[in-house]
Amino acid sequence: MKRCMVVIILLLSGCVIQDDVPEIRVTLADTPRELIVTDTHEFVISLKNEGGVAALDVTLESNIPALLTFDSDKIDKIEKGSSKDVDATLVAVDILKETSEFDTIEAIIKVKYFDVGGDQKIAKTSFKFTLRKPEVHIDKVEAGLLPGKITVREKEKVPISVYIKNEEDRRMENLFIVFCSEYEHVTVYRLDMEEVDGCFEYIISDILWYNDLLAKGFTMEAELPPGAREVSFILQVKLIWRSEGYEVTLDMAELKIQVEPR
């Protein structure tokens, strides 16, 4: 009989202790399954205090600071039985700056809080999503008679056409066509492009919608070094997405150029 009374007292004592602590449950709404580099995604974090007393000095943090931002990362108090919603934002390009790779990302959200006695508790949750490149690519490059190979005379003006296809189901912008080569005696031009760090850049001002196929024309000229009778080199054609100084190469094609005397 005494043993039963002790057990009952302990159980009742445990219940009293449990009622005197806060207990925050974290739930998420509208988290993404995947993001492309151009995305900004907003979702909601709900904090519900299921404990018996208020949770004090509530703070939110993520495993990578640039991974998640909160509209409010500090809450003074969440009363017992009350809930608080926090808006969170994922900016894909900021994540890419931190991780430097396209992969599956795990976002971890920690919620730290205190009871009236100053004891800290932590609640956390997580979700995973895939960060990927958008499906925008170089459909084809037309130059010369043979695919991928051009034989030209020195200083001959050679037309090059680059076709860009958007297979992403959203508008795409901030795209660039960039020509690069280790060979110094080549120039690619049109009126609205410029040379940057030894490459020739063209800003695509058009907005590409789903299934759009965009064609842009350029002119190439190449010279022979002094005393050379013939030279071959590779001209790279890159499709680049760029924003706020950060860039991602979405696709690349190569042309083999052979230059002969005039």
Buried (B, 14 or more C-beta within 10 A) or exposed (E): EEEEEEEEEEEEEEEEEEEEBBBBBBEBEEBBEBBBBBBEBEBEBEBBBEBBBBBBEBEBBBBBEBBBBBEEBEBEBBEBEEBBEBEBEBBBBBBBEEBEEBEEBEBBBBBBBBBEEEEEBEBEBBBEBEBBBBBBBBBBBEBBEEEEEBBBEBEBEBEBEBBBBBBBEEEBEBBBBBBBBEBEBBEBBEEEBEEEEEBBBBEBEEEBEEEBEBEBEBEBBBBBEEEEEEBEBEBBBBBBBBEEEEBBBBBBBEBBBBBEEE
